[in-house]
Each structure stands twice: as C-alpha cells, then as structure tokens.
Amino acid sequence: MQQKLWGSLLLLGTLGILTGCGRSADQAENHSSQTSSKSANLASLKAENSSLKQQSSSSSSVAKAESSSATPASLWNQAKAAQLADFMDSWGTTMNQQYESYGPGNDTNYYGIAFPSEFDKIALNIDNQKYSAAWSDDGNGTADYDVVAIYCNSETAHAMGEILYLFAYVQQEPVVLVTQQTNGDVTNEGVHFRATENQDLTAGFKKIAEK
C-alpha cells in the first residue's frame, strides 16, 4: 500500500516538474518574442525618424536654393558709393572741375532738370533711341539703365558749361553716361546722353563696380 502511495506521489512530482519546465519554456519564448518585437519596433521608429530628418534637410536645402536663386546678387552698395565719391573728388581735381553727388531727396538742377525724381517723366535719348532710367540702390532694377550714382558740376561750372554724369548698370554691366545738352524738348525727345569717352572715368567706375 505504501509502495503504491509513493509511486503515485513520484508520478505527480514528475508531472509537476515537466509542467513547470513547459511553462518556463513558454515564458522564456514569450519574453524572447516580446523582446524581438520591441527591438523591431524600435528599429522601425529609428528608420522613420531618420527618413523624416532626411526629408526635412532636403526640403530646407531646396528652400534655401530657391530663395538664393530668387534674390539677385547686389551689384552696388554704400561702400562702393563711398569709393566712387573719393574717386570723383580725385578725378574732378585732375579735370579742374568740381562735382557734387545727387540722389533720392537731393535732385539735380541741370538746366531745370531734376534727376532722379524726373526719371519717370524724362527719358534718356541715346543715338536717337529713347531708354528708361530709374534710381537703384543695389544696381538691380527693371529699367533700361539702373542708375546708382549721379554727379554734376552745375554748382561750380561757368555759364553753359554744366556736365551731368549718370553711373548705371545695363544688364548688370557698368556704364558711365554723360550729357552737356543745354536746351531742347526734353519732355518729348528726352535728354541726349552718350557713353563717356573719358577712359579714366570709365575704368575707375568699372573697377569699383566689379569689386
């Protein structure tokens, strides 16, 4: 009787051990599966974050490139204007002439013509062709001649000896125009200008403009 009892107890113990091992194996497998799933999810999140960062970086680069291409480079600035002022003082001395600078808020009085205010009313007549002119702070504009500086000796010139210079860009190329016109129908015909023949003046402006 005792032998049968011990046999039954031994059998139950063995089954308990096997069941416990089975549960341990299941738990271990479940833990391993959960760990693998977490790792896979983490890897997926990292990949998504990396992709989003790359897309953001790419979008930022495109936006910067578009912004750069949409904004033309400045051709003229205050530093160049100051250099031109110094040059005109020196050049005027060699010519025994004295020139004053004019611009927005400080118009010329060249035989009654007020530039730059009247650029929109009076055209530039070059080789009998009329062209538009407009003041430009940076050399970029939509006129035929984007004027960045005006110099005239009307304050010190003798009678009928006034000279007016326009320093401008034409399709981003620097040019110096000059007129000595004293009369005429400027309203309908415009003011007659020509490119200056003074090589020192042309070279001096070009050197400053292309810096």
SULRAQUI-V674156 format. One record per backbone hydrogen bond with DSSP energy under -0.5 kcal/mol. NH is the residue of the N-H (numbers start at 1). CO is the residue of the C=O. If there is no record, write none. Layout:
{{NH;CO} {NH;CO}}
This chain:
{{5;1} {6;2} {7;3} {8;4} {9;5} {10;6} {11;7} {12;8} {13;9} {14;10} {15;11} {16;12} {17;13} {18;14} {19;15} {20;16} {21;17} {22;18} {23;19} {24;20} {25;21} {26;22} {27;23} {28;24} {29;25} {30;26} {31;27} {32;28} {33;29} {34;30} {35;31} {36;32} {37;33} {38;34} {39;35} {40;36} {41;37} {42;38} {43;39} {44;40} {45;41} {46;42} {47;43} {48;44} {49;45} {50;46} {51;47} {52;48} {53;49} {54;50} {55;51} {56;52} {57;53} {58;54} {59;55} {60;56} {61;57} {62;58} {63;59} {64;60} {65;61} {66;62} {67;63} {68;64} {69;65} {70;66} {71;67} {72;70} {75;138} {76;138} {81;77} {82;78} {83;79} {84;80} {85;81} {86;82} {87;83} {88;84} {89;85} {90;86} {91;87} {92;88} {93;89} {94;90} {95;91} {96;93} {97;92} {100;152} {102;150} {103;106} {106;103} {108;115} {110;113} {111;109} {113;110} {115;113} {118;114} {119;116} {120;117} {121;118} {122;118} {123;121} {124;131} {125;123} {125;191} {126;124} {126;129} {127;125} {129;126} {131;124} {134;145} {136;147} {145;132} {146;169} {147;134} {147;145} {148;167} {149;167} {150;102} {151;165} {152;100} {153;163} {156;153} {157;153} {161;158} {164;179} {165;151} {166;177} {167;149} {168;166} {168;175} {169;146} {170;173} {171;169} {173;170} {175;168} {177;166} {177;175} {178;194} {179;164} {186;184} {189;185} {190;185} {190;186} {191;123} {193;125} {193;191} {194;178} {196;176} {199;197} {202;198} {203;199} {204;200} {205;201} {206;202} {207;203} {208;204} {209;205} {210;206} {211;208}}
